[in-house]
C-alpha cells in the first residue's frame, strides 16, 4: 500500500508540473497572439488610473528650451506626468521636434524645416523663451522618446503637425514609440475626424482625442469619442464647467484640460479632477520643486547673477521648511515676501520677464494652497 501511495503521489507531482507548463505555454501563446490587446490594457491603466497630473506643454520649458530633450528630462525630474511634443520632418526625411514650421524662434539659426537637413538644424543651438542661448540641440524623435522613457513621462503626440494621413509617417512614429517603450502611456491628438478614423483603423489599440469644446458640444464630443475603444476627452480649461466635467466622467472618459497657465485656472482645473492638466508655466509640487527650477535656470545662465539666484533660493528654502511643518501662515507670509523680491528683481531687470512670470504664477499657486 505504501508503494502504491508513493506512486500516486509521484503521479500527482508530475501532473502538476505538466499542468503548470501547459499554463505557462498558454499564457505565452495568448500574450504573443494578442499582443496589441495586452498593450491596450496597459494604456488604459496609465490614462485611467484616476490620479491628476500636470502635463508639460512642449516639455518643461519653464526651465529649458521648448521641445528639447532637456525639457523632457526636466519634466520627469520636476514631477510632471506627461509631455506634449510636436513632430516635423526635415528635408532629408528625419523626424525631429519643433512647434513652428521654421527654426527661427527657438534656435540660433533660421529657415524652414522642410528646406533644411537634420545636420544643418543640429549645427545651431537652441534658445530659451527669453533668448538665452544654450548648448542644447534640436532633438530627433528617437532622442525625445528615449528621454521620455528614461525619465518616466507619458507622451502627448500633437497631430496638428506632421503627415498623420500618411501611412508610412504614422508607421514610423508608432515604431519609434514602441521601440522607446512609451506607447503604453501615450495619446494622439488628431482633430481632423477623417485622419483620426484612419489612424484608429490602423492602430485601434492607441488612445485618441481631439480638441473638444465641453461648454458647447460635450454631448456630441462624447458620442464621437465613444466610437473608439481607447479615447480621452481634451478641452481648454476655458471651455469646461463642472456640469460638463461630470458628463465626461460618467462616460468613463479621462479628462485632459489644457491652457492651465495661471494660479486661478490651476485651482479651477483641480476642482474638476481631470486626469491631466496641461500647462506652460505651472510647476508640480511646492517651494522645493520651484527652488530646483531656479537652480536649473541659474546653471543654464538664464538667471545670470549669482546673488539674485541665491536670494531666490534662500526665500524658497524657508518656504519649503514651513511647508513641511505645515505652518500655513508662515508659508503665506514668506511666499508674499518672495513675490515682493521677484517684483523688485524684475523691475531692476535682474531677471527676465518670462522668469518673473513663471515664479509669480507658481508663488500664487503655493499661496492659494495654504491660505
N, C-alpha and C positions, 0 to 999 in steps of 0.2 A: 504493500500500500504506500509505503514511504517513497519507493522508487516511482510509482505512478504519479504520486502527488508532486514529486520533484519535476517529473516530465511535464505535468500540466502547467506548473509554474513557469518552466522554461518556455513552453509554447506561448504562454501569455506575454512574457517579456519580448519574445521575438515578434509577436503580432503587434505589440505596442510600438516597437521600433519601426516595423513596416508601415503601420498607420501614420506614425509621425513623419516618416519620409515621404509618404504619399501626400500628406497635408502640406508639407513644405513645398513639394513639387507643384501642387495645385495652386498654392499662393503665388509661387514664382510665375507659373503659367498665366494666371489671371492678371498679375501685375504687368507681365510682358505684353499680353494681348490687349489689355485695356489701359495702357499707359496714360493715354490722354485723360481718362476718367480719374485716375489717381491724381494727375496734375490738377484737374479741375477742382477736386475736393480740397487740395492744398490751397488753391487760390481762394476758395470760399473761406477757409479758416483764417486766412490773412486779412481779408477785407471785411469779414463779418464777425470779427471777434468782439465787437461791442465797445472797444476801447477807443476813445477820442485821441487823435494825434494831430500834431501840426505837420503840414507838408510844405517844403521849401520850394517856392516858385523859382524855377531856373537854378535850383540849388540854393545853398545858404549864402546868397550874395550880400548878406549883412556883413560878412567877414572876408569874402573872396569874390573874384570876378564871376559874373553870372555864367552858367553853363560851362563851368570849368570842373576838372576833376577835383580841384581843391575845394570848390563849393559843395560838391557831392560828399567828399570826405568829411568836411566840417558839419554837414547836415547830420551825418551819423554821430560825430563826436559831441555835438550840441544836443542831440536827443530828438531830432525830427524823425518822423516815421516814414516819410516819403519825400521824393524829389520830383519835380516836373522838369522834363527836358524837351528840347526842340531838335529835330534831326534835319540836316541839309546834306545835299550831295555835291561833291566837288567836281571840277572839270574832268578829273581823271577817275571818277566813279567811286571815290571813298565817301563813307558816311561819317559825318562829324557833327558836333553840337554848335548851334548858333541860332539865336532867335531871329535876327534880321536876315534879309537876303544878301547883305554885304557885311564886310568885316570892319567897316569904318568906325563904328561907335565903340566897339568892345576890344579892339586891338590897336597896335601902333601902325597897322597897315591900312590899305584901302582897296576897294574893288569888290565886284560881285562874286559870290562864292562859285557860281556856275562857270565863271571865267578864270578861276584860279585852281591850281593843283594843290593837293594836300601839302606837299613840300613847301610851296610858296606861302601858304597860310601858316604853316608851322614856323616859318622864318621870322614871324612877328610875335611880339609879346602881348599878353592880354592886359587890359587896364580895368581898374575898378570903376565904380559908378562916379566917383569924384575925379577920375582921370589919373589916378596913381598908376604908374607903370610897374608891373610885376614881372617875375621870372616865369610865370605860367604860360603854357602854350595851349592853343585851342585843341581840345581832345577829340580823338576819334570816338565813334560809338563804342567800340570794343573797350577802350580805356575808361570811358564813362561808366559802362555797365559793370566792368570789373571792380571799379571803385564802389559802386552801389552795393555790389555783392559783398565786398570786403568789409564795408562799414555798416552793413545791415540795414539799408534803407530800401523801401519799395520804390517802384518807378511808375510815374505817370507819363505816358507817351502822348505828347501833344500831336494830334493828327492834322493840325492846320498847316503844317509844313511837311514837305516830302510827298512822294508819289504813292499814296496809300491805295490808289486804284490799280497800281501795277503789281502783278503777282510776284515778279522777281524781287522788287523792292521789299514787299511785305515778307516774303520768304527769308530774305537776307536778314531783316530786322529780327524776325522771330528766331532764326537760327542763332544769331548772336546773343539774343536774350536768354535762350535756352542754355547755350554754352557757358554764359556767365552766371547761370542759376538764379536769375531774377524773375523768371516767368511765374513762379508760384506766388509772387507778391507784386503784381503789376496790373495796370489797366490802360485802356486805349481810348482817348477822347476823339471821337470821329463824328463830327456834327453833320456831315453830308449823309443822308439816310441811305442813298444808293451805295455809297462806298462802305458805310457801316454794315449793311446787309451782306455785301460781297465779302467783306473781311470776316464776318461771322460765319459765312458759309465755308470759307477756307479754314478758319480756326474757331470752331464753336466752343472750345474749352476756354478761350480767352475772355476776360471781362471787358465789356464795352460800356461807353457812356457818350453823352453829347451835352452841349451847353443848354440846359433847360431853363425855363422861367417858372419857378414854383408859384409865384404870385399870380400869374395869369393862366398858366397851362398845366398845372400839376396833374390833373386827371388824364389829360391827353398824353403827357410825358410818361406817366406811369404805365399807361396802356402800351405805349411804344416800347418801353424798356422791358416789359413783361414778355415780349416776343423772344427775348434771348434767355438762354439758360443761365448766363452769368452777366450781371449788369449792376451798376451803381447809379445813383441819381446825382448829377452835377448841376449846381446853380450858384449864381453870385449871392453873397450874403445880403446884398441889397434887394434881392428878388425872392425872398422867402420869409414866411412868418411861422408862428407855432402851429397854426391850423394845418398849413400845407406840410410842415415837417412831420406832423402826426400822421397824415395820409401816407407819406413816403415810408414812415416806419411801419405802418400797418400793412403796406405792400411788401414788407420784408426786403426793402432795398436799402443798402448802406447809403448814407448821405455824405456828399462831398461838397463843401461850400468853399468858394474862392473869393479873392479880393478882401481878405480879412487883414486890413492894414492900419487899424487903429485900436487903441485900448477899448473903446466903446464897442466897436464891431467885434472884437475878440470876446467881450462879455456876452454880446448878443448871440454870437455863434456858439459859445459854450453852453448857453441855456437851451439850445436846440439839440444838444447831444449828438453832433454829427460824428461820422467815422473819421473824416478828415477835414481840417481847416487849413486851406492853402493861403500862404502869406509871403510877402516880400520882406517884412520888417520885424515881425514878432519873433522873439527868441523863446524856445521852450524853457520852462523852469523859472528860477528866481535870480537873485543877485549873483549867485555863484556862476551860473552859465553866462550871465551878462559880463562878468569880470573876465571869463575865459575869452569872450568875444573881443573885449578891449585888448587883452594880451595879444590876440591874433592880429588885430589891426595895427598894433604897435610893431609887431615883428615884421609885418609886410610894408611898413613905412607909411601907412595911411594916417596914423597918428604919429607925427614926426618928433614932437617934443617929448622927451623922457619925463620931464617934470609934470607935464599935462597928463600923461598916461598914469604916472604914479599917484597923482591926486585923485583920478577916477578910481583907481584900484583901492586906495585907502577907504574911500566912501563905500564902495561896494563890499569890501571885506567886512566893514562894520554892519552893513545891512544884512549880509549873509549870516553873521553871528546872531543878530536879533531874530532873523527868520527861523534859524534852528532852535532858538529859545522860545519861539512863538510869542515874542513880545510885540504885539501888534502896534501899539502907539509909537514905539521906538523905531520900528520898521518904517512907518509912515513919515515920522519926523525926519529921519536920516535920508529917506528917499526924496523928500521935498528939498532937503539941503543939497542932494545930488543934482536935482533939477536946476536949482539956482547956479550950481557950479557949471553945468554944461551950457546954460544960457550965457553965462559970462564968457566961457571959452569960445562959444560960437560968435558972440558979438566982437570978441577980440581976434577973431579969425585964427584961433589956435586949433580948432577942429573944423572939418568941412561941414557943409550944410547936411549932407547925406548921413554923416556920422551923428551929428546932432539929432536929426530926425529919428534915427534908429534908437538912440539912447533915450530920447524923450518919450517915444511911444512905449518902450519897454518899462520905463520908470512909471508911467501911468498905469500900465498893466499890473505891476507889482503893488503900487499903492491901492488900486482897485481891489486887489485880492485881500489886502489886510485891513482895509478901512471897516 
